[in-house]
Amino acid sequence: MADELITLPEYAKGLTDPLSRGMIQQFSETSDILSRIPFKTVQQGRNVFDRSTALPAMQFRGLNQEPEISHGETEEFQDHCAPLSGLLEVDRLKKKRYGERKMVQDMQGQMIKASELWTQTFFDGDTSSEPREYDGLKRRLTDQGTGSVDGTNKVSRLIANSVASGGGALSLTKLDIAIRRVARPNALIMSPLMQVKFTQAMRDTNLTGHVIHYEQDAGNRVLMYGKLPILTGYDVSETDDILPFDEVGQGGGAAQCTSIYVASFREDGVCGIQTAPFEVVPLGPTDRGIFHRNLAEWDSGITIEDKYSGLRLSSITDAAIVA
């Protein structure tokens, strides 16, 4: 179980070292996903938990009638952390020429890169091809062997927006079904270009009315679909956008689709795990004194204890949203 449940911005605010506080703030603020997902500390880099497969029974009874005894059934699961590390060296002459500002700029760049990598892994992580990573949502949120992708089977964690070859334009009806199939949803996650389709739809009042709108959140203007904030990862940079239109849809055809993820960020839902909080450690000069070193390191991953706390809506093309 967790020692504490905290978001990275909350953790950074409590740090007394200004360098560590600034770097971890940069790391968390680079990605709107990392700024919102809570993290809990787990023992030995593993989160071991039980998932219910059958609930204990309850029933109405008559007076003086003994209730039936039941225990329910559970299955044990575990998720593991994966170390994310970076050893940054800055030439001592650069420090002489430009002062501490140059080293801080390089460290901020390292934090941005680390944040983007973690966010990409949040979706695309696959331990079958890269054991050093953790498994991301794409690998976890599948039809669970049901073969059902139309939203009628609640066990399936995958809904196809379209089963046609090449996918289809996002249907708000399919999105609404996907949201209803998630317990206590509190976030929609999509690519920045998919978000543009929502701002486009927002201008068509015949299509959406006030379902798509902006709200203020901690001083930021956030696009909402109903009560759910739309998250898009990080700002434009050298790193590719999250969830580009390069997926093959459920019906096959060209790789021209993307997915939208519905998530419930909470301790027993979609949640981050860590062995210990993120660290930024100044190591000082190297043996020969040419470089100054700083180590950034975090042993972390994700877990999904409640199997109904996340869902993937796939097979969406780069086209205007339809009802």
C-alpha positions, 0 to 999 in steps of 0.5 A: 500500500502507499505511504502517501498519495501526491501529485508531482506539483504538490511534491515539488512545492514541499522541497526546500532545495531550490534546484531540486524544486525548480527541476521537478516543477519543470518536469511535471509542468512539461506534461499535463498528464504528469501534472495530474496523475497521482503517485504512491510509494510502493515497496521494492518497486512493485505494487502488489494488489488484489482485483476482485473476480466475484463480489461477496453476496448480499441479499434480503432476509426474513426475520430470524433468518441467518444471512448466507456466508460468502467470501468473494473471490480475488486474483493477485496482480502486480505492477513494477517500476522502471528506473528513468535516469540521466547523468548531465555533464556541463563543461566547467568553462561554460560555467565560467563564461555563462555562470550557473544560468547555463547549467540550469538551462541544460538541466531544464532541457534534460527535465523536458526530455525526461517528461516527454519520454515518460509521457510517451511511455505512459501510452506506448511502453511495452516490456515485451519489446523493451524490458527496461520500460513499464507497460503503457495504456495501449498494452493494458487496455485491450478487449481482454479476450472478449472479442467485443469492441462495440461497448456492449461488453463492460469487461472489454477495455477497448471500443472501436470508434469505427470498424470500417477499413481505415477507421472513421471520424470521431463519433460523439456517441461512441465517445459518450459510450466510452466515458460511461464504461469507465468508473469515475472518469476524470480525464480525456487524453488525446493528441494535440491535433485531435484536440483541434477537432474539438475546438472546431466542433465547439464552433458548431453549436448544432453539433455540440452546444455547450458540451465542449467549453473552456474552464479555468483550472489553477490559472490555466485555460483548459478545454473540457468535454462535459466535466472532463478536462482534455489532456494532450501531453506536452507542448510542440517540441522536437519530440513527436506528439503523443498519439499521432494518426499512425495507428491501424484501425480495428477494421484494418487498412491504412495506418491513419488512426489515433485513439482517445483514452478515458481515465480515472486518475485515483489511488485505486484507478489509473495511478502512478507508482514510485519506489521513492520521489524524483531526485535531482542530485548535484554530483560536483566536478568529475575526476579530471575536473573538466565537467560538472555532473548532475544526476536526475533519477526516478524509479516509477511506473503506473498501475491500474488496480480497478480494471474499470478505471481506464478505456481506449477508444480507437480507430479515429481518423483525422476528420471533423467530429460527427454526432 
